[in-house]
Amino acid sequence: MSTFLTLSVINIAEAGDVQILAADFQNRGDNQWSVSVTLKHADTGWDHYADRWRVVDGEGQLLGDRVLLHPHVNEQPFTRGLHGVTIPQETTTVYVEAHDKVHGWAPNRLAVDLRELR
């Protein structure tokens, strides 16, 4: 079972911040998940690009981290996945956060309610 979630508050992101456009969470069983995230950012090259996204729980504990190894100047928006993300059964909400090399972690994050996906 999977879901496709879109962020509806993109317009409040500050200029230069990474925008999280969507996330797809697929339950693989045994608390294992595959996650795909679609980001948009005004990458300009190696000095300023969206360089990672992560999944954290409500306390900020890291559950999964996807490092982006190169800029996506001519590929916007773009989607990248991460497999084998372990999310404990008792965790009902997780958050997707995005980072770029200049501004750090974007203030807007995407909340994902896992109860309907389990």
MOHU-V32572 format. One record per pair of residues at least 4 apart in sequence whose ideal C-beta (glycine too) atoms are under 8 Angstrom apart, sorted by the first residue. I is the first residue (numbers start at 1). J is the second residue. Records with the same first field share a line. If there is no record, write none. Layout:
I=J  J
This chain:
1=26  27  117
2=24  25  26  27  117
3=24  25  116  117
4=22  23  24
5=22  23  24  25  110  112
6=21  22
7=19  20  21  22  108  110
9=13  108
10=19  21  108
12=108
13=17  19  106  107  108
14=103  106  107
16=42  100  102  103
17=41  98  100  103  106  107  108
18=39  40  41  50  53  98  99  100  103  106
19=39  40  41  77  98  106  108
20=37  38  39  53  96  97  98  106  108  109  110
21=38  39  40  77
22=37  38  79
23=35  36  37  38  96  110  112
24=35  36  37
25=33  34  35  112  114  117
26=33  34  35
27=32  33  114  117  118
28=32  33  34  83
31=86  87  88  89
32=84  85  86
33=64  85  86  87
34=81  82  83  84  85
35=55  64  66  81  82  83  85  96
36=79  80  81  82
37=53  66  79  80  81  82  96  98
38=77  78  79
39=50  53  77  78  79  80  98
40=76  77  78
41=49  50  72  76  98  100
42=76
43=48  49  50  71  72  73  76
44=48  49  71  73
45=49  71  73
46=70  71
47=101  102
48=71  100  101  102
49=68  70  71  72  73  100  101
50=68  72  98  99  100
51=67  68  99  100  101
52=65  66  67  68  98  99
53=65  66  68  80  96  97  98  99
54=62  63  64  65  66  96  97  99
55=62  63  64  65  82  85  87  94  95  96  97
56=60  61  62  63  94  95  97
57=61  63  87  88  91  93  94  95
58=91  93  94  95
63=85  86  87  91  94
64=82  84  85  86
65=82
66=80  81  82
68=72  80
72=76  78
87=91  94  114
89=118
91=114
92=113  114  115
93=111  112  113  114
94=111  112  114
95=109  110  111  112
96=109  110  112
97=105  106  109
98=105  106  109
99=104  105  106
100=104  106
114=118
